[in-house]
């Protein structure tokens, strides 16, 4: 469990806290750590939240919610699945068998070469 500050607390004078930001503080083996995350449905009046941290590096932490733990992974997997499905299920009339794809950082991000 970590104590959380949304609008009040020791950092109120030092910086402007956005309404959707939570500052949380926790202690592991006598050392104090702090973190910052988005509110994600946590009520404003909540003064303690459950967090998860790495046992070998307690300074890396996040709230113990479904969105914090799994949602990013599922979105990345969904994007990968959609892109590969689009490539593999295009009819052969549209995409010849001897075509290759390469990815770039500029538009268009996916290019097709026919050899």
N, C-alpha and C positions, 0 to 999 in steps of 0.2 A: 504494500500500500504506500502511496505517496501523497503528501499534502499538496493541494493545488491552489493556485491563485489565478483568478480570471481578471477581475478588475481591481482588486485590492492587494495589499501585501507589500513586502519590502521593496519591490521593483517599481512600484507605482510612480515614484518621483523620478526615477532614472530613465524611463522610456515609456513610449506610448504603446499600450497593449491593444491589439485589434480585438473586436468583440468575439471573434471565432478562435482566439488563441488561448491556450492554457499553458501556464508555467507550472511545472511540478518539481518538487524537491523530495529526495529520498535518501536513505542512509543504508550503506552496505558495509559490514565489518568495521564500523566506526568512521568510515569516510562519507562525507556528504557529496551528493551529486545532484544535478538539476538538469531538466530537459524542457523542451518546448514542443507542443503539438497542436493540431487543430482540434476544435471542440467536438465535432462529430457526434452530436446528439447528447453530450454530457450536459446536464442542467447547470445553469449559471451558479446556482446556490451550492453546488457540490464542492466540498472542501477536501475530499480524499478520493483518489482514483486508484484502481489496480493497474500495475505496470508489470512488464516483463523486461528483464535485462539479461545480458550474457554473463554467465558465471565467471568466465575468464577475463571479461572486460565490462565491469558494471557501469561504465560511463555510457555505453550504448544501450538505450532503452526505448520502449514505446508502450503506449497503453495496451492493456490486455483486452482488446475487443476484436470482433470478427473483421471489421474494416481495417484495422491496423495490422492484423496478422495475415489475412488471406485475400483481401479484395484486390490489392495490387498484383499479386501473383495470378489471380484468376483473370483479370483484365489483360495482362500480358499474354497469357495462354490463349485467350479468346482471339486476340489480334493475330497471333501466330497461326492459329487454326483457320481463321478466315482467309488470311493471305495464301496459305498453302492449299486450301480447298479451292480458291479461285484459280490458282495456277494448275492444279492437277485435274480439275473437272471442266476445263475449257474444252469445247469440242475440237477435234483434230482439223476441221475445216478452218477454224480460226487461227490455230497455232500449229505449225508444222512440227514433225517429229525431231528435226535437226535444229531446233531453236534452243538458245541458252539465255539465261537471265543473269543480269548483274545489277547490283544495288549501288546507288550513289547518294551523296549527301545533298545534292541539288535536285530541283524538279527536272524531269520526272524521276522519282526515287527508284523505280524499277524499270530497267530497259531490257528489250529482247533483241538478241542477235541471231540471225539465221545463217548457219554455215552450210 
